[in-house]
Amino acid sequence: MNNKLYRIPLSTIGLIFIIMGLRWMLVDDPWILDKVANEERLEMTFDKLFSSEINDTLPGYLKQIYRFFGLWVSIIGLFIISFLKEKFIQNSDIRKSLLICTGVTVYSALILAYIWIPSSPFIYLGLGSVILHSISIVGNRKIS
């Protein structure tokens, strides 16, 4: 049971990262996934941004950046899940390292989202990830 209290929340975070990363990689206009918050940050609409001739190539550039970002987010999710194998969980140093790395990722992403895109619906996903991470911390303490 204690093992599950550590493993399931981190597995969920890893799965969320994989799904989010895949969405950013596969959606035609990934900046639209968070359109309201992005336009608020830009202080203009995407239609206005893309209407200027100088920005004709901007959609392709943004798509490239989001694809790489999505790739890295998915890879982070895969790393999290791959380090939840039983033989890794038995090692307290690996468990702690995974908690630290995942925590830094989740907490810093949430802080940056609050600073730069406070109206983003991804903040709720970040809060959920913080709760899941906290549960894993408790689960880690209960593993003997």
N, C-alpha and C positions, 0 to 999 in steps of 0.2 A: 504493500500500500504506500509506504513512504517513497518508494522508488517512483510510483506513478505520480505522486504529488510534485515530484521534481521533473519528471519526464514529459507528462502530458502538456503542461503549460508551455514549456519550451518547444515542444513539437508543434504546438499550435502557432506560436510565433514564427517558427521556421516555415510552416505551411503558408501563413499569411504573407511572409516575405516572397516566397516563390510565386504565389498567385499575383501579388502586386507587381512583381518584376515582369512576369509574363504579360500582364495587361499593358504595362508601359511599352513592352517590346512589340506587341501584336496589334494594338489599336492604331488606326490610320493617323489620327491627330491626338497624340497622347496628352498634350497640354490641355485639351478639352476635359479630361477626366476631373480636373480641378479648376474648371473655367472661371467660376465666380471669384475664387480667391486669387487666381493668377491675374485676372483682369484688374482686380482691386490693387494688387501689388504693382502692376504696370501703370495703373492710373489711366488706362484706356482699354478699349475693346480689342479683341484680336482682329476684327474686321478692319478697324482703323489702323492697327499696327501693320497688317499685311497689305493695306491699300496703297501705301507709298511705294513707288517704283524701286527705291533703294532697298526695300525689304522683300523683293520678289523671291529671293533664295532663302529667306528666313524660315519658312515652314520646313524645308528640307533639312536645314541645319538643326532646328529644334527636334525634328524627328530623329536625327542621328544622335543627338545628345540624350534624348529620352530612351532610345534603344540601348545605348551603353549603360545608362543608369539602371534601366530595367534588368539588364544582364547582371550587373553587380549586385543588385538587390536579390535577385534569384539565387545567385551563387552564395550569398551570405546565408540565405534560408537553407540551402543545401548543406552548407557547413554546419549550421546549428543542428539540423536533423542527423547528419552523419556522426556527430559527436555525442549522440544520445544512445549509442549502442551499449549493451550491458557491460562489456569489458571496459569501456571508458567511464561509465557511471560508477564502477567499483573504485576508481581512483579519485580520491577527494581533490587532488590538485587539478585534475582535468575538469571536474565538476565546477570548482571555483573559478577556473579560468574561463570556462564557457559562460558562467553567470556574469563575470566581470565584462567580458567582451559583448555579450548580448545586452547587458545593462547599459553600457556606454552607448551602444548603438541606439537602443530604444529611448533612453532618457535624453540624449543629445538631440535626436531627431525631433522629439516632442518639444523640447525647448526652442529649437530653431523654428519649428512650425509656429509656435506661439509668437515668436518675434517677427517672423517674416510673412506668414500667411495665417493670421489668427482666425479668419473666417472659413478655413478649410475644413471640410468634413473628415479629412484624414486625421485631424486632431483626436476625434473620437476613437479611431483605430489605434492611435498612439496611446491614448489613455487605457484602452483595453489591453494593449501590450504591456504597459507598466503594471497593471494589475496581475496579468499572467506571470510576468517576471517576478513580482513580489511573492506570488504563490510558490514559484520554483525555489525562491530563497528559503521559504519556510520548509519546503520539501527537502531541500539540501541539508538543513539542520537536523532533520529527523532521520536521515539515512545514517545508519551506524557504521 
